[in-house]
Amino acid sequence: MANDTSLQSFNKIGVVGMGTMGRGIAQLTAEAGLNVVLFDVHAEATREAVTYISTRWQRQVEKGRMTEDQRQQNGQRLIQATELTDLANCDVVIEAVAEKLALKQSLFRELEGIVGSQTVLATNTSSFSVTEIASACHLPERVIGLHFFNPVPLMKIIEVIPGLRTAADVLARALTLGKMMGHFTAQTTDTPGFLVNHAGRAFSTEALRIIGEGATDPATIDRIMVDQGGFRMGPFMLLDLIGLDVSHAVMESIYQQFYQEPRCRPSPLTRQRLAANLLGRKTHEGFYRYGDSGVEVPPEPAIADAPPRPVWVSQEDLCAALALETLVEKAGWPLEKGATPSEQALCLLTPLGEDATHCAHRQGLNARQCVAIDTFAGLDKRRSLMVTPITDAAVAQAAQALLHHDGTPVSTLNDSTGFVLQRMVACIVNIGAEIAQQRIAAPATIDRAVELGLGYPLGPLRLGDHYGGERVLTILNNLQSATGDPRYRASLWLKRRVMLGVDLTTDEGLNYGEQQ
């Protein structure tokens, strides 16, 4: 296609498919000041979409978020089409039809006979290759991915995905359109899951793996990730919100498209729950139950009081040891300072990517006296402890009472390599690093897209810098050593930056394309 700067202007945008995503895209387009032609094979769906969008604008007027004049102007930009040929004069046509490859290819072939040669054909696909969709077209260079997120007006991100044949000026126009819509445009390559869905693999799959190992329950993992990790929502609450029918399909699809990449491996638990129709909120039961009053979260186990006893703290990690010793002193419990603990001592270990058993054995300690404490994110908002398979019950009770002395919530785990937060964060960072290594997107784009698209407190590379790349690498190496699972093999991006002592956000000076 010709490289013409006049192509940067847009007069009319077409949207095909008036489901949830199509309605949202049409609303956003009109709010951006662009005329938008709405079409659906079912004429009633188009009329309902206009009514739905108009109602939303009216509510914004009532809440003072939009003026009456703005509402009327937006409404005048919505153009109902009765035939696909009504899109003939559109500068860009965005398809938001059902997620079926043959349907999308057929639609684009039909559109090629209607629209002009300079019209951009954009797909909102979330799972198919843009290149494969474009392969059915006579002009594949005009096809690009514009992946919006639900709800479209509120999720301030659009993934812009050029296929292998997409022309440079088409990419430029797509980036301009995204900017006009007021959304962050995350340019990414045409790979499975693109950027955001790819980056999100660790959050759910690693949580399911922890459950599968019998380390703890879904509610405990969610509490740890929210309280200790600072995430808006835990992985199991999120799976219930999205619906397991959707989430499981995405997990399976990305895993298979990457030819069984272990980092993206799903869990058999979701297939079983899918068969049982435990989909989440939509079926009123998933990992949680949902009643008339909302989600039913099981109460946290009560923590019983225990008499103070001597406490010995491992000195392997001096910063972690200092934090625990300060806690012990504030609680008023006696602190042992010797190189080895007495037989009566409660022994506190601070493993990084190890389980309590291995940590105790490596230090030559009696595992019956030992509990492991996760100091990875500090000890302020929630404290996680882990027992060995033979930790004495009185020792475990004493550890719980000590950690809870000031009222801070405490989560107790069965022995697990890497606790919960450590391994979850390490896997999130590792997949983000691998996305950067594969040049799927620029480091800054990866972080911003994940923050906007997934709601993480920090993007994966910034998250790694926050906790320390060296500590994340240690966790991954210990996980892989303990399990033998290539799922935990560290990305070369991570290894190299730790070796060089630089931030994980440090790119290699390559041109990834300008990000808006």
One Martini backbone bead per residue (centre of mass of N, CA, C, O) as a GRO file, in nm:
protein
  516
    1MET     BB    1   0.100   0.033   0.016
    2ALA     BB    2   0.087   0.352   0.026
    3ASN     BB    3   0.295   0.626   0.135
    4ASP     BB    4   0.053   0.833   0.293
    5THR     BB    5  -0.014   1.092   0.506
    6SER     BB    6  -0.327   1.106   0.445
    7LEU     BB    7  -0.388   0.825   0.588
    8GLN     BB    8  -0.408   0.944   0.891
    9SER     BB    9  -0.692   0.998   0.825
   10PHE     BB   10  -1.040   0.999   0.958
   11ASN     BB   11  -1.398   0.953   0.886
   12LYS     BB   12  -1.461   0.627   0.884
   13ILE     BB   13  -1.585   0.359   1.087
   14GLY     BB   14  -1.605   0.010   1.099
   15VAL     BB   15  -1.839  -0.230   1.259
   16VAL     BB   16  -1.839  -0.586   1.303
   17GLY     BB   17  -2.032  -0.676   1.539
   18MET     BB   18  -2.283  -0.657   1.820
   19GLY     BB   19  -2.146  -0.727   2.061
   20THR     BB   20  -1.972  -0.645   2.327
   21MET     BB   21  -1.723  -0.549   2.165
   22GLY     BB   22  -1.857  -0.388   1.935
   23ARG     BB   23  -1.997  -0.183   2.113
   24GLY     BB   24  -1.744  -0.072   2.250
   25ILE     BB   25  -1.599   0.024   1.993
   26ALA     BB   26  -1.820   0.216   1.897
   27GLN     BB   27  -1.824   0.398   2.143
   28LEU     BB   28  -1.526   0.485   2.137
   29THR     BB   29  -1.526   0.606   1.852
   30ALA     BB   30  -1.737   0.828   1.900
   31GLU     BB   31  -1.586   0.961   2.146
   32ALA     BB   32  -1.337   1.034   1.938
   33GLY     BB   33  -1.498   1.178   1.680
   34LEU     BB   34  -1.608   0.933   1.507
   35ASN     BB   35  -1.745   0.781   1.257
   36VAL     BB   36  -1.981   0.496   1.286
   37VAL     BB   37  -2.037   0.178   1.143
   38LEU     BB   38  -2.303  -0.045   1.205
   39PHE     BB   39  -2.278  -0.416   1.191
   40ASP     BB   40  -2.518  -0.687   1.146
   41VAL     BB   41  -2.677  -0.967   1.037
   42HIS     BB   42  -2.856  -0.866   1.271
   43ALA     BB   43  -3.049  -0.595   1.282
   44GLU     BB   44  -3.132  -0.597   1.583
   45ALA     BB   45  -2.843  -0.574   1.699
   46THR     BB   46  -2.792  -0.288   1.600
   47ARG     BB   47  -3.024  -0.147   1.748
   48GLU     BB   48  -2.940  -0.241   2.032
   49ALA     BB   49  -2.662  -0.103   2.033
   50VAL     BB   50  -2.761   0.188   2.017
   51THR     BB   51  -2.931   0.178   2.273
   52TYR     BB   52  -2.707   0.096   2.468
   53ILE     BB   53  -2.516   0.335   2.420
   54SER     BB   54  -2.720   0.563   2.479
   55THR     BB   55  -2.770   0.478   2.774
   56ARG     BB   56  -2.483   0.521   2.875
   57TRP     BB   57  -2.473   0.825   2.810
   58GLN     BB   58  -2.710   0.909   2.987
   59ARG     BB   59  -2.577   0.823   3.255
   60GLN     BB   60  -2.338   1.020   3.231
   61VAL     BB   61  -2.511   1.272   3.243
   62GLU     BB   62  -2.643   1.211   3.525
   63LYS     BB   63  -2.333   1.201   3.655
   64GLY     BB   64  -2.154   1.437   3.509
   65ARG     BB   65  -1.956   1.301   3.262
   66MET     BB   66  -2.163   1.439   3.054
   67THR     BB   67  -2.293   1.621   2.819
   68GLU     BB   68  -2.563   1.680   2.624
   69ASP     BB   69  -2.400   1.764   2.375
   70GLN     BB   70  -2.217   1.518   2.363
   71ARG     BB   71  -2.436   1.307   2.334
   72GLN     BB   72  -2.550   1.410   2.064
   73GLN     BB   73  -2.289   1.391   1.901
   74ASN     BB   74  -2.239   1.092   1.940
   75GLY     BB   75  -2.510   0.993   1.818
   76GLN     BB   76  -2.452   1.112   1.524
   77ARG     BB   77  -2.207   0.896   1.474
   78LEU     BB   78  -2.421   0.676   1.456
   79ILE     BB   79  -2.435   0.421   1.197
   80GLN     BB   80  -2.673   0.234   1.044
   81ALA     BB   81  -2.650  -0.083   0.899
   82THR     BB   82  -2.802  -0.318   0.656
   83GLU     BB   83  -2.539  -0.349   0.486
   84LEU     BB   84  -2.220  -0.424   0.403
   85THR     BB   85  -2.203  -0.198   0.174
   86ASP     BB   86  -2.214   0.048   0.385
   87LEU     BB   87  -1.876   0.020   0.419
   88ALA     BB   88  -1.731   0.136   0.159
   89ASN     BB   89  -1.625   0.434   0.299
   90CYS     BB   90  -1.425   0.316   0.485
   91ASP     BB   91  -1.107   0.332   0.637
   92VAL     BB   92  -1.204   0.129   0.869
   93VAL     BB   93  -1.241  -0.223   0.955
   94ILE     BB   94  -1.387  -0.383   1.241
   95GLU     BB   95  -1.380  -0.699   1.367
   96ALA     BB   96  -1.642  -0.865   1.607
   97VAL     BB   97  -1.674  -1.157   1.574
   98ALA     BB   98  -1.670  -1.461   1.606
   99GLU     BB   99  -1.429  -1.705   1.722
  100LYS     BB  100  -1.379  -1.774   1.385
  101LEU     BB  101  -1.176  -1.821   1.132
  102ALA     BB  102  -1.362  -1.861   0.883
  103LEU     BB  103  -1.538  -1.611   0.936
  104LYS     BB  104  -1.318  -1.393   0.916
  105GLN     BB  105  -1.218  -1.464   0.632
  106SER     BB  106  -1.489  -1.431   0.485
  107LEU     BB  107  -1.536  -1.135   0.557
  108PHE     BB  108  -1.279  -1.017   0.425
  109ARG     BB  109  -1.339  -1.113   0.138
  110GLU     BB  110  -1.601  -0.952   0.111
  111LEU     BB  111  -1.483  -0.668   0.174
  112GLU     BB  112  -1.285  -0.650  -0.071
  113GLY     BB  113  -1.547  -0.606  -0.270
  114ILE     BB  114  -1.625  -0.311  -0.127
  115VAL     BB  115  -1.377  -0.173  -0.053
  116GLY     BB  116  -1.110  -0.002  -0.069
  117SER     BB  117  -0.763  -0.038  -0.113
  118GLN     BB  118  -0.707   0.154   0.160
  119THR     BB  119  -0.850  -0.021   0.349
  120VAL     BB  120  -0.861  -0.124   0.670
  121LEU     BB  121  -0.827  -0.452   0.817
  122ALA     BB  122  -0.954  -0.534   1.138
  123THR     BB  123  -0.882  -0.748   1.412
  124ASN     BB  124  -1.020  -0.873   1.739
  125THR     BB  125  -0.855  -1.096   1.799
  126SER     BB  126  -0.734  -1.331   2.071
  127SER     BB  127  -0.624  -1.627   1.913
  128PHE     BB  128  -0.550  -1.554   1.629
  129SER     BB  129  -0.374  -1.521   1.352
  130VAL     BB  130  -0.324  -1.256   1.153
  131THR     BB  131  -0.183  -1.399   0.919
  132GLU     BB  132  -0.404  -1.614   0.874
  133ILE     BB  133  -0.635  -1.425   0.813
  134ALA     BB  134  -0.481  -1.275   0.572
  135SER     BB  135  -0.438  -1.526   0.374
  136ALA     BB  136  -0.742  -1.486   0.243
  137CYS     BB  137  -0.634  -1.235   0.104
  138HIS     BB  138  -0.539  -1.027  -0.157
  139LEU     BB  139  -0.456  -0.797   0.079
  140PRO     BB  140  -0.263  -0.862   0.349
  141GLU     BB  141  -0.133  -0.570   0.402
  142ARG     BB  142  -0.423  -0.451   0.528
  143VAL     BB  143  -0.387  -0.637   0.774
  144ILE     BB  144  -0.484  -0.612   1.129
  145GLY     BB  145  -0.446  -0.590   1.474
  146LEU     BB  146  -0.724  -0.499   1.714
  147HIS     BB  147  -0.698  -0.542   2.055
  148PHE     BB  148  -0.944  -0.545   2.277
  149PHE     BB  149  -1.091  -0.474   2.601
  150ASN     BB  150  -1.294  -0.582   2.866
  151PRO     BB  151  -1.412  -0.292   2.879
  152VAL     BB  152  -1.340  -0.084   2.631
  153PRO     BB  153  -1.369   0.213   2.760
  154LEU     BB  154  -1.191   0.125   3.030
  155MET     BB  155  -0.970  -0.025   2.869
  156LYS     BB  156  -0.655   0.145   2.812
  157ILE     BB  157  -0.614  -0.077   2.560
  158ILE     BB  158  -0.426  -0.162   2.253
  159GLU     BB  159  -0.350  -0.411   2.042
  160VAL     BB  160  -0.093  -0.402   1.789
  161ILE     BB  161  -0.100  -0.644   1.506
  162PRO     BB  162   0.117  -0.735   1.284
  163GLY     BB  163   0.164  -0.905   1.023
  164LEU     BB  164   0.389  -1.032   0.798
  165ARG     BB  165   0.227  -0.846   0.558
  166THR     BB  166   0.211  -0.583   0.685
  167ALA     BB  167   0.206  -0.261   0.634
  168ALA     BB  168   0.353   0.023   0.750
  169ASP     BB  169   0.108   0.222   0.708
  170VAL     BB  170  -0.097   0.047   0.863
  171LEU     BB  171   0.042   0.061   1.133
  172ALA     BB  172   0.037   0.370   1.159
  173ARG     BB  173  -0.273   0.397   1.150
  174ALA     BB  174  -0.337   0.219   1.397
  175LEU     BB  175  -0.181   0.389   1.602
  176THR     BB  176  -0.341   0.648   1.553
  177LEU     BB  177  -0.621   0.541   1.627
  178GLY     BB  178  -0.556   0.463   1.918
  179LYS     BB  179  -0.481   0.751   2.006
  180MET     BB  180  -0.758   0.882   1.939
  181MET     BB  181  -0.902   0.686   2.161
  182GLY     BB  182  -0.706   0.707   2.429
  183HIS     BB  183  -0.513   0.463   2.401
  184PHE     BB  184  -0.291   0.229   2.460
  185THR     BB  185  -0.039   0.126   2.225
  186ALA     BB  186   0.050  -0.215   2.182
  187GLN     BB  187   0.313  -0.328   2.021
  188THR     BB  188   0.301  -0.650   1.856
  189THR     BB  189   0.346  -0.960   1.779
  190ASP     BB  190   0.246  -1.258   1.595
  191THR     BB  191   0.158  -1.426   1.874
  192PRO     BB  192   0.060  -1.619   2.111
  193GLY     BB  193  -0.143  -1.395   2.292
  194PHE     BB  194   0.057  -1.197   2.237
  195LEU     BB  195   0.089  -1.020   2.527
  196VAL     BB  196  -0.120  -1.033   2.765
  197ASN     BB  197  -0.205  -1.336   2.753
  198HIS     BB  198   0.082  -1.434   2.784
  199ALA     BB  199   0.160  -1.288   3.056
  200GLY     BB  200  -0.093  -1.436   3.219
  201ARG     BB  201  -0.011  -1.740   3.265
  202ALA     BB  202   0.113  -1.753   3.560
  203PHE     BB  203  -0.119  -1.670   3.751
  204SER     BB  204  -0.295  -1.934   3.706
  205THR     BB  205  -0.106  -2.186   3.664
  206GLU     BB  206   0.056  -2.163   3.932
  207ALA     BB  207  -0.181  -2.173   4.126
  208LEU     BB  208  -0.276  -2.456   4.033
  209ARG     BB  209  -0.015  -2.600   4.109
  210ILE     BB  210  -0.027  -2.548   4.411
  211ILE     BB  211  -0.289  -2.700   4.452
  212GLY     BB  212  -0.188  -2.972   4.324
  213GLU     BB  213   0.030  -3.002   4.574
  214GLY     BB  214  -0.119  -2.927   4.855
  215ALA     BB  215  -0.038  -2.648   4.998
  216THR     BB  216  -0.336  -2.523   4.950
  217ASP     BB  217  -0.587  -2.285   4.900
  218PRO     BB  218  -0.750  -2.050   4.719
  219ALA     BB  219  -0.799  -1.833   4.942
  220THR     BB  220  -0.505  -1.813   5.036
  221ILE     BB  221  -0.380  -1.723   4.773
  222ASP     BB  222  -0.548  -1.468   4.739
  223ARG     BB  223  -0.460  -1.328   5.002
  224ILE     BB  224  -0.158  -1.316   4.939
  225MET     BB  225  -0.171  -1.159   4.664
  226VAL     BB  226  -0.311  -0.910   4.788
  227ASP     BB  227  -0.153  -0.848   5.056
  228GLN     BB  228   0.150  -0.910   4.970
  229GLY     BB  229   0.141  -0.837   4.643
  230GLY     BB  230  -0.087  -0.612   4.548
  231PHE     BB  231  -0.327  -0.734   4.419
  232ARG     BB  232  -0.653  -0.691   4.328
  233MET     BB  233  -0.662  -1.007   4.254
  234GLY     BB  234  -0.698  -1.323   4.269
  235PRO     BB  235  -0.678  -1.600   4.067
  236PHE     BB  236  -0.961  -1.734   4.152
  237MET     BB  237  -1.139  -1.487   4.132
  238LEU     BB  238  -1.069  -1.438   3.833
  239LEU     BB  239  -1.166  -1.706   3.713
  240ASP     BB  240  -1.461  -1.659   3.803
  241LEU     BB  241  -1.508  -1.396   3.646
  242ILE     BB  242  -1.446  -1.499   3.356
  243GLY     BB  243  -1.450  -1.805   3.325
  244LEU     BB  244  -1.359  -2.130   3.266
  245ASP     BB  245  -1.441  -2.154   2.968
  246VAL     BB  246  -1.239  -1.931   2.885
  247SER     BB  247  -0.969  -1.987   3.036
  248HIS     BB  248  -0.914  -2.276   2.943
  249ALA     BB  249  -0.900  -2.219   2.639
  250VAL     BB  250  -0.657  -2.027   2.656
  251MET     BB  251  -0.455  -2.218   2.788
  252GLU     BB  252  -0.464  -2.436   2.566
  253SER     BB  253  -0.399  -2.264   2.317
  254ILE     BB  254  -0.121  -2.147   2.397
  255TYR     BB  255   0.018  -2.413   2.455
  256GLN     BB  256  -0.016  -2.534   2.167
  257GLN     BB  257   0.104  -2.294   1.997
  258PHE     BB  258   0.387  -2.345   2.172
  259TYR     BB  259   0.448  -2.648   2.180
  260GLN     BB  260   0.445  -2.716   2.491
  261GLU     BB  261   0.520  -2.495   2.681
  262PRO     BB  262   0.590  -2.516   3.016
  263ARG     BB  263   0.519  -2.218   3.108
  264CYS     BB  264   0.202  -2.279   2.982
  265ARG     BB  265   0.098  -2.499   3.153
  266PRO     BB  266  -0.167  -2.652   3.238
  267SER     BB  267  -0.436  -2.785   3.434
  268PRO     BB  268  -0.637  -3.056   3.518
  269LEU     BB  269  -0.840  -2.906   3.703
  270THR     BB  270  -1.003  -2.743   3.485
  271ARG     BB  271  -1.128  -2.978   3.329
  272GLN     BB  272  -1.292  -3.094   3.562
  273ARG     BB  273  -1.453  -2.830   3.630
  274LEU     BB  274  -1.580  -2.803   3.354
  275ALA     BB  275  -1.740  -3.073   3.362
  276ALA     BB  276  -1.895  -2.960   3.635
  277ASN     BB  277  -1.976  -2.651   3.588
  278LEU     BB  278  -1.738  -2.472   3.741
  279LEU     BB  279  -1.719  -2.144   3.625
  280GLY     BB  280  -1.854  -1.945   3.842
  281ARG     BB  281  -2.054  -1.682   3.844
  282LYS     BB  282  -2.241  -1.792   3.605
  283THR     BB  283  -2.296  -2.069   3.809
  284HIS     BB  284  -2.245  -1.994   4.127
  285GLU     BB  285  -1.980  -2.184   4.081
  286GLY     BB  286  -1.640  -2.249   4.177
  287PHE     BB  287  -1.401  -2.168   4.388
  288TYR     BB  288  -1.665  -2.029   4.457
  289ARG     BB  289  -1.950  -1.907   4.604
  290TYR     BB  290  -2.279  -1.766   4.482
  291GLY     BB  291  -2.500  -1.551   4.617
  292ASP     BB  292  -2.712  -1.298   4.692
  293SER     BB  293  -2.452  -1.156   4.856
  294GLY     BB  294  -2.235  -1.310   4.698
  295VAL     BB  295  -1.941  -1.396   4.789
  296GLU     BB  296  -1.811  -1.700   4.949
  297VAL     BB  297  -1.579  -1.671   5.199
  298PRO     BB  298  -1.379  -1.837   5.376
  299PRO     BB  299  -1.263  -1.850   5.671
  300GLU     BB  300  -1.016  -1.803   5.870
  301PRO     BB  301  -0.815  -1.954   6.060
  302ALA     BB  302  -0.765  -1.988   6.373
  303ILE     BB  303  -0.552  -1.841   6.630
  304ALA     BB  304  -0.376  -1.959   6.878
  305ASP     BB  305  -0.246  -1.948   7.166
  306ALA     BB  306   0.098  -1.916   7.295
  307PRO     BB  307   0.366  -1.971   7.463
  308PRO     BB  308   0.654  -1.861   7.508
  309ARG     BB  309   0.960  -1.923   7.322
  310PRO     BB  310   1.235  -1.995   7.196
  311VAL     BB  311   1.420  -1.816   6.932
  312TRP     BB  312   1.554  -1.918   6.616
  313VAL     BB  313   1.754  -1.756   6.357
  314SER     BB  314   1.845  -1.766   6.055
  315GLN     BB  315   2.159  -1.636   5.882
  316GLU     BB  316   2.153  -1.655   5.566
  317ASP     BB  317   1.956  -1.398   5.576
  318LEU     BB  318   2.015  -1.100   5.712
  319CYS     BB  319   1.763  -0.933   5.649
  320ALA     BB  320   1.555  -1.145   5.737
  321ALA     BB  321   1.664  -1.183   6.022
  322LEU     BB  322   1.621  -0.894   6.124
  323ALA     BB  323   1.312  -0.889   6.087
  324LEU     BB  324   1.255  -1.130   6.283
  325GLU     BB  325   1.399  -1.025   6.536
  326THR     BB  326   1.223  -0.776   6.565
  327LEU     BB  327   0.957  -0.931   6.602
  328VAL     BB  328   1.037  -1.091   6.854
  329GLU     BB  329   1.097  -0.847   7.036
  330LYS     BB  330   0.810  -0.717   7.015
  331ALA     BB  331   0.673  -0.982   7.142
  332GLY     BB  332   0.872  -1.087   7.390
  333TRP     BB  333   1.061  -1.306   7.294
  334PRO     BB  334   1.305  -1.522   7.314
  335LEU     BB  335   1.648  -1.492   7.190
  336GLU     BB  336   1.861  -1.681   7.006
  337LYS     BB  337   2.235  -1.647   6.927
  338GLY     BB  338   2.335  -1.900   6.837
  339ALA     BB  339   2.453  -2.119   6.596
  340THR     BB  340   2.264  -2.309   6.760
  341PRO     BB  341   1.991  -2.465   6.866
  342SER     BB  342   1.788  -2.559   7.084
  343GLU     BB  343   1.553  -2.804   7.170
  344GLN     BB  344   1.324  -2.565   7.239
  345ALA     BB  345   1.331  -2.425   6.976
  346LEU     BB  346   1.218  -2.198   6.746
  347CYS     BB  347   1.270  -2.236   6.399
  348LEU     BB  348   1.365  -1.985   6.164
  349LEU     BB  349   1.319  -1.973   5.819
  350THR     BB  350   1.452  -1.820   5.483
  351PRO     BB  351   1.359  -1.914   5.205
  352LEU     BB  352   1.450  -1.927   4.840
  353GLY     BB  353   1.282  -2.154   4.654
  354GLU     BB  354   1.226  -2.334   4.900
  355ASP     BB  355   1.177  -2.568   5.128
  356ALA     BB  356   1.174  -2.655   5.456
  357THR     BB  357   1.317  -2.925   5.439
  358HIS     BB  358   1.570  -2.845   5.278
  359CYS     BB  359   1.661  -2.614   5.462
  360ALA     BB  360   1.699  -2.786   5.718
  361HIS     BB  361   1.890  -3.004   5.604
  362ARG     BB  362   2.119  -2.815   5.502
  363GLN     BB  363   2.156  -2.702   5.821
  364GLY     BB  364   2.120  -2.939   6.032
  365LEU     BB  365   1.820  -2.957   6.127
  366ASN     BB  366   1.537  -3.002   6.313
  367ALA     BB  367   1.232  -3.030   6.159
  368ARG     BB  368   1.045  -3.023   6.419
  369GLN     BB  369   1.145  -2.706   6.480
  370CYS     BB  370   1.050  -2.608   6.191
  371VAL     BB  371   0.997  -2.296   6.016
  372ALA     BB  372   0.886  -2.103   5.742
  373ILE     BB  373   0.950  -1.764   5.624
  374ASP     BB  374   0.809  -1.503   5.432
  375THR     BB  375   1.020  -1.208   5.328
  376PHE     BB  376   0.993  -1.100   5.033
  377ALA     BB  377   0.752  -0.860   5.120
  378GLY     BB  378   0.758  -0.876   5.404
  379LEU     BB  379   0.565  -0.815   5.739
  380ASP     BB  380   0.302  -0.622   5.733
  381LYS     BB  381   0.013  -0.756   5.601
  382ARG     BB  382   0.132  -1.056   5.571
  383ARG     BB  383   0.194  -1.396   5.690
  384SER     BB  384   0.406  -1.669   5.591
  385LEU     BB  385   0.395  -2.016   5.667
  386MET     BB  386   0.603  -2.324   5.682
  387VAL     BB  387   0.588  -2.666   5.701
  388THR     BB  388   0.686  -2.961   5.772
  389PRO     BB  389   0.591  -3.293   5.782
  390ILE     BB  390   0.729  -3.291   6.109
  391THR     BB  391   0.620  -3.064   6.251
  392ASP     BB  392   0.543  -2.967   6.543
  393ALA     BB  393   0.247  -2.858   6.660
  394ALA     BB  394   0.360  -2.662   6.879
  395VAL     BB  395   0.545  -2.510   6.686
  396ALA     BB  396   0.333  -2.408   6.488
  397GLN     BB  397   0.162  -2.257   6.701
  398ALA     BB  398   0.385  -2.066   6.790
  399ALA     BB  399   0.435  -1.932   6.515
  400GLN     BB  400   0.153  -1.817   6.481
  401ALA     BB  401   0.147  -1.646   6.740
  402LEU     BB  402   0.391  -1.472   6.679
  403LEU     BB  403   0.290  -1.352   6.399
  404HIS     BB  404   0.002  -1.258   6.556
  405HIS     BB  405   0.060  -1.058   6.800
  406ASP     BB  406  -0.044  -0.779   6.620
  407GLY     BB  407  -0.284  -0.895   6.408
  408THR     BB  408  -0.156  -1.018   6.177
  409PRO     BB  409  -0.203  -1.202   5.923
  410VAL     BB  410  -0.202  -1.570   5.881
  411SER     BB  411  -0.041  -1.814   5.670
  412THR     BB  412  -0.064  -2.170   5.631
  413LEU     BB  413   0.164  -2.409   5.494
  414ASN     BB  414   0.258  -2.645   5.321
  415ASP     BB  415   0.506  -2.784   5.184
  416SER     BB  416   0.678  -2.547   4.958
  417THR     BB  417   0.829  -2.447   4.678
  418GLY     BB  418   0.824  -2.099   4.728
  419PHE     BB  419   0.565  -2.080   4.823
  420VAL     BB  420   0.366  -1.830   4.672
  421LEU     BB  421   0.478  -1.549   4.595
  422GLN     BB  422   0.751  -1.627   4.485
  423ARG     BB  423   0.656  -1.812   4.245
  424MET     BB  424   0.461  -1.618   4.112
  425VAL     BB  425   0.656  -1.387   4.054
  426ALA     BB  426   0.874  -1.547   3.903
  427CYS     BB  427   0.686  -1.635   3.667
  428ILE     BB  428   0.600  -1.357   3.572
  429VAL     BB  429   0.884  -1.250   3.512
  430ASN     BB  430   0.979  -1.474   3.318
  431ILE     BB  431   0.769  -1.427   3.095
  432GLY     BB  432   0.835  -1.131   3.049
  433ALA     BB  433   1.132  -1.184   2.968
  434GLU     BB  434   1.063  -1.367   2.723
  435ILE     BB  435   0.908  -1.156   2.562
  436ALA     BB  436   1.156  -0.976   2.533
  437GLN     BB  437   1.350  -1.185   2.404
  438GLN     BB  438   1.141  -1.228   2.149
  439ARG     BB  439   1.037  -0.940   2.058
  440ILE     BB  440   0.726  -0.881   2.102
  441ALA     BB  441   0.820  -0.640   2.293
  442ALA     BB  442   0.884  -0.377   2.462
  443PRO     BB  443   0.951  -0.326   2.784
  444ALA     BB  444   0.756  -0.083   2.833
  445THR     BB  445   0.513  -0.220   2.697
  446ILE     BB  446   0.483  -0.464   2.875
  447ASP     BB  447   0.427  -0.319   3.141
  448ARG     BB  448   0.188  -0.136   3.057
  449ALA     BB  449   0.000  -0.358   2.944
  450VAL     BB  450  -0.024  -0.523   3.209
  451GLU     BB  451  -0.133  -0.303   3.392
  452LEU     BB  452  -0.389  -0.252   3.210
  453GLY     BB  453  -0.486  -0.554   3.130
  454LEU     BB  454  -0.433  -0.698   3.443
  455GLY     BB  455  -0.374  -0.516   3.709
  456TYR     BB  456  -0.100  -0.497   3.800
  457PRO     BB  457   0.113  -0.329   4.005
  458LEU     BB  458   0.326  -0.443   3.798
  459GLY     BB  459   0.515  -0.510   3.568
  460PRO     BB  460   0.724  -0.777   3.520
  461LEU     BB  461   0.996  -0.615   3.512
  462ARG     BB  462   0.938  -0.424   3.750
  463LEU     BB  463   0.887  -0.651   3.949
  464GLY     BB  464   1.174  -0.763   3.939
  465ASP     BB  465   1.311  -0.501   4.037
  466HIS     BB  466   1.163  -0.476   4.307
  467TYR     BB  467   1.269  -0.769   4.419
  468GLY     BB  468   1.498  -0.874   4.243
  469GLY     BB  469   1.661  -1.047   4.006
  470GLU     BB  470   1.835  -1.237   4.182
  471ARG     BB  471   1.602  -1.356   4.350
  472VAL     BB  472   1.437  -1.463   4.115
  473LEU     BB  473   1.656  -1.653   4.006
  474THR     BB  474   1.684  -1.825   4.258
  475ILE     BB  475   1.399  -1.934   4.263
  476LEU     BB  476   1.403  -2.073   3.986
  477ASN     BB  477   1.648  -2.258   4.035
  478ASN     BB  478   1.524  -2.405   4.283
  479LEU     BB  479   1.272  -2.510   4.144
  480GLN     BB  480   1.415  -2.675   3.925
  481SER     BB  481   1.588  -2.850   4.112
  482ALA     BB  482   1.348  -2.978   4.278
  483THR     BB  483   1.157  -3.068   4.014
  484GLY     BB  484   1.272  -3.076   3.704
  485ASP     BB  485   1.119  -2.834   3.570
  486PRO     BB  486   1.113  -2.637   3.276
  487ARG     BB  487   0.916  -2.417   3.371
  488TYR     BB  488   1.173  -2.279   3.555
  489ARG     BB  489   1.336  -2.172   3.342
  490ALA     BB  490   1.545  -1.923   3.278
  491SER     BB  491   1.570  -1.647   3.122
  492LEU     BB  492   1.810  -1.487   2.943
  493TRP     BB  493   1.728  -1.203   3.014
  494LEU     BB  494   1.761  -1.242   3.317
  495LYS     BB  495   2.048  -1.353   3.340
  496ARG     BB  496   2.203  -1.118   3.203
  497ARG     BB  497   2.109  -0.884   3.396
  498VAL     BB  498   2.218  -1.006   3.652
  499MET     BB  499   2.515  -1.032   3.562
  500LEU     BB  500   2.529  -0.707   3.493
  501GLY     BB  501   2.355  -0.532   3.702
  502VAL     BB  502   2.070  -0.476   3.567
  503ASP     BB  503   1.784  -0.400   3.462
  504LEU     BB  504   1.508  -0.560   3.314
  505THR     BB  505   1.439  -0.294   3.133
  506THR     BB  506   1.688  -0.345   2.970
  507ASP     BB  507   1.770  -0.303   2.663
  508GLU     BB  508   1.941  -0.334   2.322
  509GLY     BB  509   1.878  -0.086   2.118
  510LEU     BB  510   1.641  -0.170   1.963
  511ASN     BB  511   1.391  -0.155   1.708
  512TYR     BB  512   1.042  -0.182   1.800
  513GLY     BB  513   0.903   0.068   1.781
  514GLU     BB  514   0.683   0.307   1.829
  515GLN     BB  515   0.534   0.408   2.133
  516GLN     BB  516   0.220   0.540   2.277
   0.00000   0.00000   0.00000
